[in-house]
Amino acid sequence: MAVPATIAGIAEPLLSITDTAIVGNIPVDGLESLAAAGIVGSFLSMLIWILGQTRSAISAIISQYLGAGKIEEVKTLPAQAIFLNIAMSIFVLLSTIFVVREIFELLNASGKILEYCIAYYSIRVWGFPLTLFVFAVMGIFRGLQNTYYPMLIAMVGACLNIGLDFALVYGIEGFIEPMYLEGAAWASLMAQAVMAVMAFVLLLAKTDISLRLRLPVHSELGRLVVMSLNLFVRALALNTALILAVREATALGPQYIGAHTIAINIWLFSAFFIDGYAAAGNIMGGRLLGARDYDGLWRLARKVVKYGLAISLGLVVAGFLFYKPIGYLFSKEDLVLNTFYSIFFIVVLALPMNTIAFVFDGLFKGLGEMRYLRNTLLAATFIGFVPVLFLGKWFNWGLYGIWAAFTVWMAIRGGALVWKFIRKFRPLLQNG
């Protein structure tokens, strides 16, 4: 389960990494384009993560019913959840499209960077409902213990996005004129549309789940909404940290937001790479909880942590072996690269600690422990991240302060989740 989930997981940040690498090498205004892609990408990720939380809620409920042998009782729930999710996404899309300039001015974008932000966002935002639909369908497949089809959808989307990026950003001589940053936006939108069609077809062809909206409202919709709201608040706290980091990096100057954009994309890539085992914990944890198999749940937690740490240590070694070449993939600007290299070691060294947080985060979602996840993120963000971030600003630590804040943030998240899991499930073990 973890291998397809890992491939599906890394496809999402791979889209952003592809945009970052290709945009960072644009021959005209490459630095400004890279900064704009980083700012817009962070804002869109915030919107997607906040409203995409029904994926985890749907997966948790379906896997718990599957473990209890009652899957027939939730067949009408996914359609209701997807309808609710897409309605919210359209509302958010329409409410942001008219205040784009004000949004990015709030994130400290100005001049040419601001204009590029507006142009890039005005295209990419239309893929927002498509992405949320794909997320919800992937949640259904995960709840059914199937990570293969989400992997197929993600792989096709990622490969298509890469091909379109090269064709539209740089152009094809005699056929397509170079579109530069706007070409990257169109490539992402087209890839998202294909992924949505694939998700729709596979769900109808490979499952008994119907997307026809039927009444009455399912009895579990209320629990799903509460779980999603808890994850919504959690995502707000999570994205408060990410957006504040972007805002502070932008205020430092173009080379700093460029370097931060590269670092955060690598951080997200590693997170989703490790997240394959978190997804396996999410999927199997819900089923084991539904079956009340607490011994199996404990063994599952130990196994996903062990495999996740092995993957993260491999990424640490790769990060240091290819320290310089990794930077050159994203930019040829010496100012950006030197700034990036000065903080990249923090990103690499924190990977094993991040693994603990990501793995238990996925496991807790499968167990339906959304309220505790919410409280943990609120504490990590407002007691850990924000004070360290502004302490770093006060002492002029630059990007060091931003990435020190990320390190403290992840330490609190991982520590709180491990403590809660041991405290709650160890007493339930049959063998002590």
N, C-alpha and C positions, 0 to 999 in steps of 0.2 A: 504493500500500500504506500509506503513512504517514498519509494523511488518515483512512481508516476506523480505523486503529490509534490515532490521536490521539483520535478521538471515543470509541472504546471505552475508552481509557485514562483520559480525564477523567471518565467516568461513575462510576468507582470513588470518587475523592475528592469528586465531586459529591454522592454519597450522604451523606458525612460533612459536607460544607459545608452541605447542605440541613438536616440535623439541627441543626448548629451555629447557623445563622441563625434557624431556627424556634424552637428551644429557647431561644436567647438572648433571644427576645422574648416568652416565656411571661409572662403577667401576674402569676402567683403564684410566688414564689421563682425568678425568672428567672436571677439570678446564680448561685445554688446549682445550678440545673438545668444551666446552661451549664458550670460547673466539673465536674459529674458526667459530662456527655456527653463532655467533653474527656479526662477520666481514663480512662473506660471505652473510649472510641474508641481511645486510644493503646494500651491493653492488648490489645484485640481485634486491632488492626492488627499488633501484635507477633506474636500467635499465627498470624494468617493469613499474614503474610510469611514466618514461619519454616517453616511446614508447606506453604506454597503454592509452594515452590521447584521441585517436580516439573514445574510448567508450563514453566519455562525449559529444564529438562533434556529433557523430551519434545519440545519444539519444536526444540531443537538437534539431537537424534538424528534425528528425522524429516526435517528440512530437509537434513541431511548425506546421508542415504540417498537423498532425492529428487534432490539434485545429482549423486550417483553413479549414478543410474538403477537403484536397487535398492529402491524403495519397497515392493514386495511382500514383502520379507523382514522387515518390521517391523510387519505388520498385527496381530499378536497382542500386541505390547508395550503399547499404550495401556491395554487392559483390566486387565492385571496391575498397571500403575503406578497406575491410578485406584483399584483395590481396596486396594492398599497405603496410598495416601494417605488414603482415607476411614476405613480401620481406625485409622490413627494419629489422625485428627481426633476420632473417637468416644472414643478413649482419653483424649485431652487434655480433651475436654469433660467426661467423667465425673470426671476427676481434679481439675478446677478448681471444679466446681459446688458441692462440699461445703466449700470453703475460701474462698468469695467474700469474706467479711468480712476475713479475714486478708490476702488479696491486696491489697485496696484500703487497708487500714490501713498496709500496707507502703509504699504510694504516698502516704502522708501525708494520706489522706482521713479526716475525722472529722465527728462531729455530723450535721447534716442532709445535708451533701454525701455522707457515707459511706452513709447510708440510701438516698439517691437512686442512688448508684453500684450498690448491691446490687440494687435494683429494676430498673434499666435493664439491667444485665448479665444478670440471671436470665432475661430474655426474649431479648435479642439473641444470646446464646451458642448458642441452638439453630439459628441460621442458619450456624454455623461449618462443619459438614460440607457444607452446600449450596454455600457459597462456594468451598470447596476443590474440589468436583466441577466447578463452573463454570470455575474456573481451569484445571483439567486439560484440559477439553474445549477451552477457548480455546487452550491450548498445542498441542493436536493440529491445530486449524485453522491456527494460525500456521505450524507445521511444514510444512503443505501449501500454504503461500504464500497463505493466504486470511485476510484481515482483515475481510472484509465481514460474515460471520456473527457473529464476536465483537462487531462494532459494533452489529448489530441487537439482540443479547442485552443488551448494556450499555445501549443507548438505552431499550429497553423497561423495564428494571429501574430506571433513573434517573427516567424520567418517572412510572412507577407509584409510586416511593418519594415523589416530590414531592407528587403528588396525595393519597396516603394520609397523608402528614405533615400537610397542612393539615386533612384531614378528621378525623383521630384526635387530633392535638394540641389543636387549637382547637375541635373538634366541629362538628356541623352542627345548627343550631337545629331542634328538633322531631324529630330523627332520632338523632343521636349526641351523647352527653355529652362534654365536653372531657376527655381523658385525660392531657394535658400530657406530661411526660417519658416515661411508659410508652407513650403513643400513638406517640411517635417510634420507640420500640423495636419495637413491633408493625408499624409501617409498614416498617421495614427488613427484618424477618423475612419478611413477606409478599412483598416485592419480591424477596428472595433466593430464595424458593420458586418464584416464577414464572420467574426466570432459570434455575434448575436444570432445570425442565421444558422450557423452550425449548432449552437446551443439549442435553439428551437427545434431543429430537425431531429437531433439526437434524443432529446427528451421525449418527443412524440414517438419516435421509432423504437427506442430501446427501453422504455419504462411504461408502466401502466398509469403513470401520473398524468392527469389531464390539466390543461391550462385553461379550460373553460370555467369561467367564474360562475359558481353555483351558491345559492343560498339554501339554508340559513347559514349565518356566520358560524364557522367552526368553533367549538368550545375551547380549543387550544390557541385560537388567535389572540385572545387576551394575554395569555402567558407569553406568546411570541412577541407581542407588542411591548410588554414589560421588560422582557429580556433585551429586546432591541433598544429600548429607551435607556436601559442601564449601559449597554454597549455604546449608545449614541453619546451619552455623557462622558464615558470613558474615551471615546474617539475625540471628543472636544478637548479633553485634557491632553491627550496624546498630540493632537495637532496644534494645540497652544504652544507646546514645546517646539515642534517643528517649524511653525510659522515665526515664533519669536527668534529662533535661530537664524532663519532666512532674513528677517528684518534687521537683526544686529549685524549679520555678515554684509548685507547690502549697504548699511550705513558706513562700514569700514572702507568701501571702495570697490570698483569693478573687479579687480584681481582677486579680492577676498570672496565676493559672492561667486565668482567663477571657480575658485578653489573649493569653496564649500559645496557648490553644486556637484563637483566631481566626487568629493568625499561622501556626501550624503547618498549619492546614487550607488556608490560601492557599498556603503553601510546597508542600504536597503536591499541590494542584490544579495549580500551575505545573509541578511535576515531571512529573506525568502528562500534562499538555498537551504538554510538550516530548518526553515519552517516546514519542510516536507515531513520531518519526524514529528513536529508539532501537529501537523494535520493528521498524521496517523494516530497520535494520541487523542486528538479531538474526535475522530471517527470511531475508534475502537473504545475509547473511554466512555462515551455515551452508551454504546451497546452493552458494555460490561456493567455499567451502573444500572441500566434497565434490567439486566439479568441478576443483579445483586451479587455479582462475582467480585468481591472486594480483594481477594487474594490475586486474582487475575489483573485487577486494576493496579495493584501495587507492583506486580511484576512488569506490567506495561510501562509504568512510570520509570522504573529503573532502566528498562531496555531502551526507551526513546531518549533518555538522558545520555546513556552510554554511547549510542550511535550518533546523537547530535554533537556530543563533545568530540568524538573522533573526526567528524566532518569539519567542525570548527578549527581543530588543531591543524588539519590539512590546509584549510584556508589561511591560517596564520603563517604557515611555512611558505605557501605560495605568495602571500602578500609581501614577505620580506625578500624572497628570491627574485620577484619581479617588481620590486619597489619602484624603480625608475621607468621601465617600459609601460607599466600600468598608466602612469601619468601621461605619457606620450600618446596613448590611445585617444585621449580626450582633448588635448590641446597642444599647440606648438608655441604658445605664448610663454616666454620665460618668466614673466611676472606671476602669471597664474600657476605655473608648474612649481616654481620655488616656494610659493605660499602653500601650495598643496602638499609638497614633500615635507614641509615643516610640521604638519599635524597628522600626516597619514599614519604614523606609527601608533598614535592613540587609537585610531579606528581598528587597526590590526590587532593590537594587544587586548582590546576589549572583547574580541569575538567569543572566547570561551564563556565569559561571564554573561554575554548577551544570549548565548545558547540556552542557559538555564532559564532565563526569563521567557524566551520565545517558546520553549518546549512546554513549560508549565502553563503558559498563557493559553496555548492551544488545548492542552488537557482540560483546563478549567472551563473553557468554552463548551467542550463536549459534555462536561458534567453539569452544565447549566448554571455554574457559579458566577453569573454575570454581575451581581451586586458587589461581590468581593473584588472582582476584576475592576469594576468602576472605582471603588474606594481606594484600591491600590494605586491606580493611575493618578487619581486626584492627589494622593499623598506624595507620590513620586514627583509629580509635576510641580506642585505648589510649595512643598516642603523641601524638595531636593533640587530640581532643575532650575526653577526661576531664581531662588536666592543665589545659587552658584553662578548662573548666567550674569546677573547684575553685579555680583561681587567681582567677576572677571572684567566687566565693563568699567567698574569703578577703579580697578587697578591697572587698566589698559593692557589686559592679557591678549586682546585680539581674538583670533580664532582658537587659541589655546583655551581661553575662557569658555567659549561655546562648546568645545569638545570635552572639556572637563565636566561641564554641566550634563552632557549626554552620558558620561561615565557614571556619575552619581545617580542619575535618573534610572539607568538600567540596573545598578546594584540594588536600589530600593525595590524595584519591581521584582527581580528574581528572588531576593531574600524573603520578601513578604509571601510570595506564592509557595515557596518550598516550606516555610514554617506552617502555613495553613494546611497544606496537603498532609504533612506528617501528623499534625495535631488532629485532623479530622478522620483520616482513614487508617492510621496505624492501630487505633483501638479496635477497629472492626475486623482485623485479620484473624482468621481462624487459628493460625499457628503462632500467634503472639508477635 
